Amino acid sequence: MNVVNKKILMKENILITGCGGYLGSYLIPYLYKKNYKITGYDIGFFKKCNLYKNQLLNKLIVYKDIRELSCREIEKFDKIIHLAGISNDPLNKLSSNSIYDPTRKYSLHLAKIAKKLGKKFIFASSCSVYGASKNKNYLNEKSNTNPQTGYSINKLQIEQDLEKIADKNFFPICLRFATIFGSSSRIRFDVVINMLAAMAFTKKKIILNSDGQAWRPHLHIDDACSAIDYALKYKKKKSDEKLLILNVGSEDNNLRIIDIAKILKKIVTGSEISFLKKKNFPSNDLLFDRKIKNGHDSRTYKVSFAKIKKKFNGFKCKYSVRVGINKMLKDFSKIKLNKKDFSNKKFYRLQYLELLYKEKKINKFLKWKI
């Protein structure tokens, strides 16, 4: 066998940071089936937050704080998928800066190592950077951003940092994911479709935090992983900007929250829609969204996904919101999801981190104390 053939048969060695969360726990088996060689690094906050077993994740994950990763450890990998970060707004007693400044710092540090070593770098960003938009048209990658939370500000800052260090030899890709939904072994019930679907399935109730009029783009978790696969294979073109930013999703999945509730009401027999009354839900309730004020959610935006279809030839979202919800409900039925599961703090990121902090297992820098 000649050298060329050996190279063809070699698996690409992929590092995934933050692989122990909602998206990462689905992404690892997804890419493994695509014949990549996968290693995941994760700090392990959600190690015990399993809805069902994921043996492949347990096999391929290394529980280590990526803030401690060295250049030497990263050198063996061909490409880096950077998922690590705080996926919700910070704990009540901690400032946004104390949480997100370190996240920004270690993301840039990792990117600089990738640049030094000549590694491909893919960053998981978010469409939430568009925030509160008065523009009724679809927003594209050149539209004004208006992040409303520490989380979305952090995503935008990391994008800006990547743009500063990008050049002809270092070509990062930023994937601005729509709001992800769908089943995962480490599912989150604090994202809108997952919450409403699980609520309808276990309680026959669809309780909205707001008036439901906010627009949001949605993306099935399988389609998010497909976009990452396309990014891994993408080769820079002469026409590309030095930092490639792509919205990930489908125009058809731009929906108001009330539209999602109505879809669920039709699918789940006997379920009823109601609106949350603050006096009946204390701020520490799992269903209570601290960012919604007086029944109004200022985070509203519709997004265009024309660019990703142009850049990633052949990419198309397989799942509409309706089809994705049907699949998730079948998964819930298969694993016999119940009210106790739905009410478990393990599946609510902010509340679970607060629990770890309250129990003095992690410190204010979100590092393990034990």
C-alpha positions as CSV (number, residue, x, y, z in Angstrom):
1,M,0.0,0.0,0.0
2,N,1.4,3.4,-1.0
3,V,1.5,6.5,1.2
4,V,-1.4,8.1,-0.6
5,N,-3.7,5.2,0.1
6,K,-2.6,5.1,3.7
7,K,-3.7,8.8,4.1
8,I,-7.1,8.1,2.5
9,L,-7.7,5.3,5.1
10,M,-6.6,7.3,8.1
11,K,-9.4,8.7,10.3
12,E,-9.3,12.4,11.0
13,N,-8.6,12.9,14.7
14,I,-11.2,15.3,16.2
15,L,-11.2,17.0,19.5
16,I,-14.5,18.1,20.9
17,T,-14.5,20.5,23.9
18,G,-17.5,20.6,26.1
19,C,-18.7,17.3,24.8
20,G,-20.4,16.2,28.0
21,G,-23.5,18.5,27.6
22,Y,-26.7,18.4,25.6
23,L,-25.3,18.8,22.1
24,G,-21.9,17.1,22.7
25,S,-23.4,13.9,24.0
26,Y,-25.3,13.6,20.8
27,L,-22.5,14.8,18.5
28,I,-20.0,12.2,19.7
29,P,-21.9,9.1,18.5
30,Y,-23.1,11.0,15.4
31,L,-19.5,11.8,14.2
32,Y,-18.2,8.4,15.4
33,K,-20.6,6.7,12.9
34,K,-19.2,9.0,10.2
35,N,-15.8,7.3,10.7
36,Y,-14.0,10.1,12.6
37,K,-11.7,9.4,15.4
38,I,-13.2,11.3,18.4
39,T,-11.9,12.4,21.7
40,G,-14.0,14.6,23.9
41,Y,-12.9,16.8,26.8
42,D,-15.3,18.1,29.4
43,I,-15.2,19.4,32.9
44,G,-17.9,17.0,34.0
45,F,-20.5,19.2,35.6
46,F,-23.3,17.2,34.0
47,K,-21.7,13.7,34.3
48,K,-24.6,12.5,36.3
49,C,-27.3,14.2,34.2
50,N,-28.3,11.2,32.1
51,L,-31.7,10.6,30.8
52,Y,-30.6,7.3,29.3
53,K,-27.3,5.4,28.8
54,N,-24.8,6.6,26.3
55,Q,-22.0,4.0,26.3
56,L,-20.1,5.6,23.4
57,L,-19.9,8.9,25.2
58,N,-18.5,7.3,28.3
59,K,-15.9,5.5,26.2
60,L,-14.7,8.6,24.3
61,I,-14.9,11.3,26.9
62,V,-12.0,12.6,29.1
63,Y,-13.1,14.5,32.1
64,K,-10.8,17.4,32.3
65,D,-11.1,21.2,32.5
66,I,-10.1,22.6,29.0
67,R,-8.6,25.6,30.8
68,E,-5.8,23.1,31.7
69,L,-5.3,21.8,28.1
70,S,-1.7,22.3,26.9
71,C,-0.4,22.8,23.4
72,R,1.2,19.4,23.6
73,E,-2.1,17.7,24.3
74,I,-3.8,19.4,21.4
75,E,-1.1,18.8,18.9
76,K,-2.2,15.2,18.1
77,F,-5.6,16.4,16.8
78,D,-6.4,17.4,13.3
79,K,-9.5,19.6,14.0
80,I,-11.1,21.2,17.0
81,I,-14.9,21.6,17.6
82,H,-15.3,24.1,20.4
83,L,-18.6,23.6,22.3
84,A,-17.4,24.3,25.8
85,G,-19.0,27.2,27.6
86,I,-21.8,28.2,29.9
87,S,-25.1,27.4,28.2
88,N,-27.3,29.6,30.2
89,D,-27.2,32.9,32.2
90,P,-25.0,32.8,35.3
91,L,-26.0,31.8,38.8
92,N,-28.0,34.3,40.9
93,K,-25.1,35.2,43.2
94,L,-22.5,35.5,40.5
95,S,-22.0,38.3,38.1
96,S,-22.2,37.8,34.3
97,N,-18.6,39.0,33.9
98,S,-17.3,36.5,36.5
99,I,-18.7,33.7,34.4
100,Y,-18.3,34.8,30.9
101,D,-14.9,36.6,31.0
102,P,-13.0,33.4,31.7
103,T,-15.1,31.6,29.0
104,R,-14.0,34.3,26.5
105,K,-10.4,34.0,27.7
106,Y,-10.0,30.3,27.4
107,S,-11.8,30.2,24.0
108,L,-9.3,32.7,22.6
109,H,-6.4,30.8,24.2
110,L,-7.6,27.5,22.6
111,A,-8.0,29.3,19.2
112,K,-4.5,30.7,19.4
113,I,-3.1,27.2,20.1
114,A,-5.1,25.9,17.1
115,K,-3.6,28.7,14.9
116,K,-0.1,28.0,16.1
117,L,-0.5,24.3,15.3
118,G,-2.3,24.8,12.0
119,K,-5.5,23.1,13.2
120,K,-9.0,23.7,11.9
121,F,-11.2,25.5,14.5
122,I,-15.0,25.3,14.5
123,F,-16.8,27.4,17.1
124,A,-20.4,26.8,18.3
125,S,-22.0,30.2,18.3
126,S,-25.7,31.1,18.5
127,C,-28.4,33.0,16.6
128,S,-29.2,34.5,20.0
129,V,-26.7,37.2,19.1
130,Y,-29.5,38.8,17.1
131,G,-31.4,39.3,20.3
132,A,-34.2,41.8,20.2
133,S,-34.8,42.8,16.7
134,K,-37.4,45.3,15.4
135,N,-36.6,44.2,11.8
136,K,-39.5,42.1,10.6
137,N,-37.4,40.7,7.8
138,Y,-35.1,37.6,8.0
139,L,-31.8,38.5,9.5
140,N,-28.6,37.3,7.8
141,E,-25.0,37.2,8.9
142,K,-24.4,40.8,8.0
143,S,-27.4,42.1,10.0
144,N,-27.0,44.1,13.1
145,T,-26.6,42.1,16.3
146,N,-28.3,43.0,19.6
147,P,-27.5,40.4,22.2
148,Q,-29.8,40.5,25.3
149,T,-28.1,38.1,27.7
150,G,-24.6,37.4,29.0
151,Y,-24.6,34.2,27.1
152,S,-25.3,35.8,23.7
153,I,-22.9,38.7,24.4
154,N,-20.2,36.1,25.1
155,K,-20.8,34.3,21.9
156,L,-20.5,37.5,19.9
157,Q,-17.3,38.5,21.8
158,I,-15.7,35.2,21.0
159,E,-16.6,35.6,17.3
160,Q,-15.0,39.0,17.3
161,D,-11.8,37.6,19.0
162,L,-11.6,34.9,16.3
163,E,-11.9,37.5,13.6
164,K,-9.0,39.4,15.0
165,I,-6.6,36.4,14.9
166,A,-7.9,34.9,11.6
167,D,-5.7,35.2,8.5
168,K,-5.0,33.4,5.3
169,N,-3.6,30.4,7.2
170,F,-6.1,30.3,10.1
171,F,-9.7,30.1,8.9
172,P,-12.1,29.6,11.8
173,I,-15.8,28.7,11.2
174,C,-18.5,30.1,13.5
175,L,-21.8,28.2,13.4
176,R,-24.6,30.4,14.7
177,F,-27.1,27.7,15.7
178,A,-30.8,28.3,15.9
179,T,-32.4,27.2,19.2
180,I,-31.6,23.5,19.3
181,F,-34.3,20.9,20.2
182,G,-34.6,17.1,20.2
183,S,-33.7,14.1,22.3
184,S,-30.2,13.6,23.8
185,S,-28.8,11.4,26.6
186,R,-28.1,14.6,28.5
187,I,-31.2,16.5,27.4
188,R,-32.1,20.0,28.5
189,F,-35.6,20.7,29.5
190,D,-34.8,24.4,29.8
191,V,-34.9,25.0,26.1
192,V,-38.3,25.9,24.7
193,I,-39.4,23.0,22.5
194,N,-38.0,20.4,24.8
195,M,-39.7,21.9,27.8
196,L,-43.1,22.2,26.1
197,A,-42.9,18.8,24.5
198,A,-42.0,17.1,27.8
199,M,-44.6,19.1,29.7
200,A,-47.3,18.0,27.2
201,F,-46.1,14.4,27.3
202,T,-45.9,14.1,31.1
203,K,-48.6,16.5,32.3
204,K,-50.9,17.2,29.3
205,K,-50.2,20.8,30.0
206,I,-48.4,23.4,27.8
207,I,-47.6,26.3,30.0
208,L,-46.1,29.3,28.4
209,N,-43.7,31.7,30.2
210,S,-44.8,34.6,28.0
211,D,-47.5,35.7,25.7
212,G,-45.9,33.5,23.1
213,Q,-45.6,36.2,20.4
214,A,-41.7,36.1,20.3
215,W,-40.2,34.8,17.1
216,R,-37.4,32.3,17.2
217,P,-35.6,30.0,14.8
218,H,-35.4,26.3,15.8
219,L,-33.0,23.5,14.8
220,H,-33.2,19.8,15.5
221,I,-30.1,18.4,17.2
222,D,-29.5,16.0,14.3
223,D,-29.4,18.8,11.8
224,A,-27.0,20.8,14.1
225,C,-24.6,17.8,14.1
226,S,-24.9,17.6,10.3
227,A,-23.8,21.2,10.0
228,I,-20.8,20.4,12.1
229,D,-19.9,17.5,9.8
230,Y,-20.1,19.8,6.8
231,A,-17.9,22.3,8.6
232,L,-15.3,19.7,9.3
233,K,-15.2,18.9,5.5
234,Y,-15.4,22.4,4.3
235,K,-12.3,23.8,2.4
236,K,-11.8,27.6,2.2
237,K,-12.5,29.2,-1.1
238,K,-11.0,32.4,-2.5
239,S,-14.3,34.2,-2.1
240,D,-14.5,33.4,1.7
241,E,-14.0,36.1,4.3
242,K,-11.2,35.3,6.8
243,L,-13.8,34.3,9.4
244,L,-16.7,32.2,8.1
245,I,-19.9,33.0,10.0
246,L,-22.9,30.9,9.2
247,N,-26.5,30.8,10.5
248,V,-27.5,27.2,11.0
249,G,-31.2,26.3,10.5
250,S,-34.1,26.5,8.1
251,E,-36.4,29.5,7.3
252,D,-39.4,27.2,7.7
253,N,-38.5,26.6,11.4
254,N,-38.8,30.3,12.3
255,L,-41.8,30.1,14.5
256,R,-43.5,32.0,17.3
257,I,-43.6,30.2,20.7
258,I,-47.4,30.2,20.5
259,D,-47.2,28.4,17.1
260,I,-45.1,25.6,18.8
261,A,-47.6,25.3,21.6
262,K,-50.4,24.9,19.0
263,I,-48.5,22.2,17.1
264,L,-48.1,20.3,20.4
265,K,-51.7,20.7,21.3
266,K,-52.7,19.0,18.0
267,I,-50.2,16.2,18.4
268,V,-50.7,15.4,22.1
269,T,-54.3,14.4,22.7
270,G,-55.9,16.1,25.7
271,S,-53.2,18.7,26.2
272,E,-54.2,22.3,27.0
273,I,-52.4,25.6,26.5
274,S,-52.2,28.1,29.4
275,F,-50.1,31.1,30.3
276,L,-47.8,31.2,33.4
277,K,-49.0,33.5,36.1
278,K,-46.0,34.8,38.0
279,K,-47.8,34.8,41.4
280,N,-48.2,31.0,41.1
281,F,-44.6,30.4,40.1
282,P,-41.7,31.4,42.4
283,S,-38.5,32.6,40.7
284,N,-36.8,29.3,41.6
285,D,-39.4,27.2,39.8
286,L,-37.9,25.1,37.0
287,L,-40.4,26.4,34.5
288,F,-39.9,30.1,35.3
289,D,-37.8,32.0,32.8
290,R,-36.0,34.8,34.7
291,K,-35.4,36.8,31.4
292,I,-39.1,37.3,30.7
293,K,-40.7,40.4,32.2
294,N,-44.4,40.9,32.7
295,G,-45.3,38.1,30.3
296,H,-43.2,39.7,27.5
297,D,-40.1,38.2,25.9
298,S,-37.9,40.9,24.3
299,R,-35.8,38.3,22.5
300,T,-37.5,38.0,19.1
301,Y,-36.0,37.5,15.7
302,K,-36.4,35.7,12.4
303,V,-33.3,34.4,10.6
304,S,-32.2,33.7,7.1
305,F,-30.2,30.5,6.3
306,A,-29.5,31.2,2.7
307,K,-25.7,31.5,3.2
308,I,-25.1,28.1,4.7
309,K,-27.0,26.4,1.8
310,K,-24.7,28.3,-0.6
311,K,-21.5,27.5,1.3
312,F,-22.2,23.9,2.3
313,N,-23.3,22.4,-0.9
314,G,-26.0,19.8,-0.2
315,F,-26.7,20.9,3.4
316,K,-30.4,20.9,4.2
317,C,-32.3,20.5,7.5
318,K,-34.1,17.2,7.5
319,Y,-36.4,18.0,10.4
320,S,-39.2,20.5,10.5
321,V,-40.4,21.5,14.0
322,R,-43.4,19.2,13.7
323,V,-41.4,16.2,12.5
324,G,-38.8,16.8,15.2
325,I,-41.4,17.0,17.9
326,N,-43.0,13.8,16.7
327,K,-39.7,12.1,16.9
328,M,-39.0,13.4,20.4
329,L,-42.4,12.3,21.7
330,K,-41.7,8.8,20.3
331,D,-38.3,8.8,22.2
332,F,-40.1,9.9,25.4
333,S,-42.5,7.0,25.0
334,K,-39.7,4.6,24.4
335,I,-37.8,5.6,27.6
336,K,-41.1,6.1,29.5
337,L,-40.4,9.7,30.5
338,N,-42.4,10.6,33.6
339,K,-43.2,13.7,35.7
340,K,-40.3,12.9,38.1
341,D,-37.8,13.0,35.2
342,F,-39.2,16.2,33.8
343,S,-39.0,17.9,37.3
344,N,-35.4,16.7,37.9
345,K,-32.9,19.6,38.2
346,K,-30.4,17.5,36.4
347,F,-32.0,18.5,33.1
348,Y,-32.1,22.3,33.9
349,R,-28.6,23.7,33.4
350,L,-28.8,26.9,35.4
351,Q,-30.6,25.3,38.4
352,Y,-28.2,22.3,38.4
353,L,-25.2,24.6,38.4
354,E,-26.7,26.6,41.2
355,L,-27.2,23.3,43.1
356,L,-23.5,22.4,42.7
357,Y,-22.5,25.9,43.9
358,K,-24.9,25.8,46.8
359,E,-23.5,22.4,47.9
360,K,-20.0,23.9,47.6
361,K,-18.9,21.4,45.0
362,I,-17.9,24.2,42.5
363,N,-16.5,27.7,43.2
364,K,-17.4,31.1,41.8
365,F,-15.0,30.5,38.9
366,L,-16.9,27.3,38.0
367,K,-14.1,25.0,39.0
368,W,-14.5,21.8,41.0
369,K,-13.7,22.3,44.7
370,I,-13.7,18.6,45.3
